[in-house]
């Protein structure tokens, strides 16, 4: 009998970022993420530092880009506006 293969766990990346920030705040620190713009890139770097691979599903900028590209393709192919 072979041991069961554990399934890959998935997490909402923002939940992990929130957990880290709450812990830092509880320690009296005041972390800032994305002070110079969108927090997605620094949040992804934080997750990578913990060995977590961020996914694009959680990045609103990528989702917006996909929606814009699909709208553009529909307009070109189907004449929709």
C-alpha positions in Angstrom: 0.0 0.0 0.0 1.6 3.3 -1.1 1.2 6.4 1.0 -1.4 8.9 -0.2 0.0 11.7 -2.2 -0.9 15.0 -0.6 -2.7 17.4 -2.9 -1.3 20.8 -3.5 -2.7 23.3 -1.1 -3.9 26.6 -2.5 -4.3 29.9 -0.8 -5.6 33.3 -1.6 -2.4 35.3 -1.8 -3.9 38.4 -0.3 -5.0 36.3 2.8 -1.3 35.5 3.4 -0.2 39.1 2.8 -2.9 40.2 5.2 -1.8 37.7 7.8 1.8 38.9 7.6 0.7 42.6 7.9 -1.5 41.9 10.9 1.3 40.1 12.6 3.7 43.0 12.0 1.1 45.5 13.2 0.5 43.5 16.4 4.3 43.8 17.0 4.0 47.6 16.8 5.3 48.0 13.2 3.5 49.8 10.5 4.2 48.0 7.2 3.4 49.7 3.9 3.0 47.8 0.7 2.9 49.5 -2.7 3.5 53.0 -1.4 4.8 54.0 -4.8 2.0 52.4 -6.8 0.0 49.2 -7.2 0.8 46.7 -4.3 0.7 43.7 -6.6 4.4 43.5 -7.4 5.6 43.9 -3.8 3.0 41.5 -2.5 4.1 38.9 -5.1 7.7 39.4 -3.9 6.6 38.9 -0.3 4.9 35.6 -1.2 7.9 34.4 -3.1 10.1 35.2 0.0 7.9 32.6 1.8 8.3 30.1 -1.0 4.7 30.7 -2.3 4.2 31.1 -6.0 1.7 33.8 -6.6 -0.9 33.3 -9.3 -2.2 35.8 -11.9 -5.8 35.2 -10.9 -5.3 37.4 -7.9 -3.8 40.3 -9.9 -6.5 42.8 -10.9 -4.2 44.5 -13.4 -3.8 41.2 -15.4 -7.5 40.5 -15.2 -8.3 44.0 -16.5 -5.7 43.5 -19.4 -7.3 40.2 -20.3 -10.8 41.7 -20.4 -9.6 44.7 -22.4 -7.9 42.3 -24.9 -11.0 40.2 -25.2 -13.1 43.3 -25.8 -10.7 44.4 -28.5 -10.8 41.0 -30.2 -14.6 40.9 -30.1 -14.7 44.4 -31.7 -12.3 43.4 -34.5 -13.8 40.0 -35.2 -17.5 40.6 -34.5 -17.8 44.3 -35.0 -19.0 44.8 -31.4 -18.3 48.0 -29.5 
